């Protein structure tokens, strides 16, 4: 029978120890970025349901549908970014554009948006833009330290 018991000791003799340490260090550096992008997921979920929680889906169905589509897109992009944060720098621009669209959508999509719809979209869109800028700044500072 094979001996599978755990033996305490140092892994310095492992042939891939330097690669494992580098990968672990890179994972720890991108953990903050993933935390910011998890906020993008939550903002996307809120944007998707905002038409029904703020109660403007009946009066402004096109804005509610737009928010649903953009919210689902934000949640999916945020999920992809949090799963693989080291490859998410290019998607930050997409998140920034989606956040900007949330800000201007009440005036572009709806004829006479109400105050609740405007506030909901502007605050959510501003938060999404802020999250994208913070995540992009964190990735850029990480890249500067790496070079």
Wavefront OBJ file of the C-alpha trace (Angstrom):
o trace
v 0.000 0.000 0.000
v 1.321 3.450 -0.876
v 2.270 5.894 1.834
v 0.113 9.032 1.279
v 0.625 10.611 4.679
v 1.538 14.285 4.878
v 5.147 14.902 5.696
v 5.957 18.322 7.062
v 8.838 19.951 5.339
v 10.089 22.575 3.004
v 9.076 22.662 -0.653
v 12.306 24.319 -1.694
v 13.361 21.106 -3.385
v 10.331 21.150 -5.658
v 11.350 21.674 -9.314
v 8.648 24.314 -9.951
v 8.982 26.296 -6.721
v 9.932 29.602 -8.378
v 7.051 29.384 -10.852
v 4.609 28.548 -8.046
v 5.798 31.528 -5.975
v 5.500 33.874 -8.961
v 1.995 32.635 -9.747
v 0.910 32.993 -6.117
v 2.347 36.531 -5.923
v 0.541 37.529 -9.133
v -2.697 36.095 -7.791
v -2.389 38.090 -4.575
v -1.679 41.310 -6.479
v -4.803 40.963 -8.622
v -7.098 40.056 -5.724
v -7.978 43.718 -5.091
v -8.913 44.131 -8.740
v -11.204 41.121 -8.509
v -12.885 42.641 -5.456
v -13.635 45.832 -7.396
v -14.973 43.806 -10.293
v -17.273 41.905 -7.980
v -18.826 45.292 -7.250
v -19.377 45.618 -11.006
v -21.356 42.367 -10.854
v -23.561 43.760 -8.083
v -24.050 47.046 -9.925
v -25.000 45.097 -13.046
v -27.560 43.065 -11.146
v -29.024 46.252 -9.685
v -29.121 47.920 -13.113
v -30.921 44.873 -14.506
v -33.677 44.963 -11.881
v -33.805 48.740 -11.353
v -36.809 49.210 -13.633
v -38.882 47.087 -11.299
v -37.358 48.138 -7.973
v -37.631 51.873 -8.708
v -41.021 51.262 -10.370
v -40.478 52.899 -13.729
v -40.904 49.763 -15.854
v -44.588 50.535 -16.504
v -44.118 54.168 -17.488
v -40.749 53.713 -19.260
v -40.632 50.160 -20.635
v -37.864 50.929 -23.132
v -35.621 52.277 -20.370
v -36.380 49.240 -18.208
v -35.480 46.943 -21.115
v -32.282 48.892 -21.798
v -31.312 48.672 -18.138
v -32.049 44.942 -18.138
v -29.789 44.329 -21.141
v -26.972 46.585 -19.912
v -27.241 45.164 -16.394
v -26.953 41.579 -17.604
v -24.007 42.568 -19.793
v -22.301 44.263 -16.832
v -22.846 41.249 -14.599
v -21.442 38.849 -17.208
v -18.430 41.056 -17.983
v -17.805 41.587 -14.250
v -17.973 37.839 -13.681
v -15.484 37.217 -16.477
v -13.192 39.905 -15.087
v -13.299 38.549 -11.552
v -12.583 35.000 -12.690
v -9.490 36.013 -14.666
v -8.411 39.435 -13.294
v -4.960 39.402 -14.878
v -6.576 39.453 -18.332
v -9.294 41.972 -17.559
v -7.565 45.233 -18.419
v -9.116 45.342 -21.886
v -12.618 44.781 -20.518
v -12.375 47.796 -18.190
v -13.002 50.033 -21.196
v -16.198 48.099 -21.975
v -17.367 48.511 -18.381
v -16.600 52.226 -18.569
v -18.674 52.557 -21.762
v -21.581 50.614 -20.245
v -21.484 52.859 -17.179
v -21.503 55.969 -19.370
v -24.462 54.547 -21.294
v -26.349 54.028 -18.023
v -25.808 57.703 -17.214
v -27.155 59.061 -20.512
v -29.792 56.373 -21.214
v -32.731 58.108 -19.470
v -32.513 61.045 -21.857
v -31.638 59.028 -24.967
v -34.152 56.186 -24.578
v -37.076 57.780 -22.710
v -38.999 60.917 -23.622
v -39.754 62.269 -20.158
v -37.878 60.238 -17.552
v -38.917 60.591 -13.975
v -36.640 61.661 -11.143
v -36.348 58.122 -9.790
v -35.258 56.712 -13.128
v -32.740 59.515 -13.644
v -31.257 59.189 -10.153
v -31.104 55.405 -10.351
v -29.330 55.401 -13.697
v -26.952 58.286 -12.972
v -25.871 56.911 -9.589
v -25.499 53.355 -10.893
v -23.691 54.489 -14.036
v -21.387 56.761 -12.045
v -20.547 53.929 -9.657
v -19.829 51.567 -12.573
v -17.548 54.164 -14.202
v -15.763 54.654 -10.886
v -15.300 50.902 -10.464
v -13.864 50.618 -13.986
v -11.437 53.481 -13.388
v -10.307 52.099 -10.022
v -9.785 48.606 -11.438
v -7.912 50.037 -14.420
v -5.719 52.130 -12.142
v -4.942 49.135 -9.963
v -3.984 47.046 -12.994
v -1.833 49.840 -14.417
v 0.017 50.317 -11.131
v 0.536 46.546 -10.918
v 1.969 46.548 -14.443
v 4.329 49.415 -13.569
v 5.631 47.528 -10.553
v 6.163 44.410 -12.645
v 8.387 46.200 -15.182
l 1 2 3 4 5 6 7 8 9 10 11 12 13 14 15 16 17 18 19 20 21 22 23 24 25 26 27 28 29 30 31 32 33 34 35 36 37 38 39 40 41 42 43 44 45 46 47 48 49 50 51 52 53 54 55 56 57 58 59 60 61 62 63 64 65 66 67 68 69 70 71 72 73 74 75 76 77 78 79 80 81 82 83 84 85 86 87 88 89 90 91 92 93 94 95 96 97 98 99 100 101 102 103 104 105 106 107 108 109 110 111 112 113 114 115 116 117 118 119 120 121 122 123 124 125 126 127 128 129 130 131 132 133 134 135 136 137 138 139 140 141 142 143 144 145 146 147
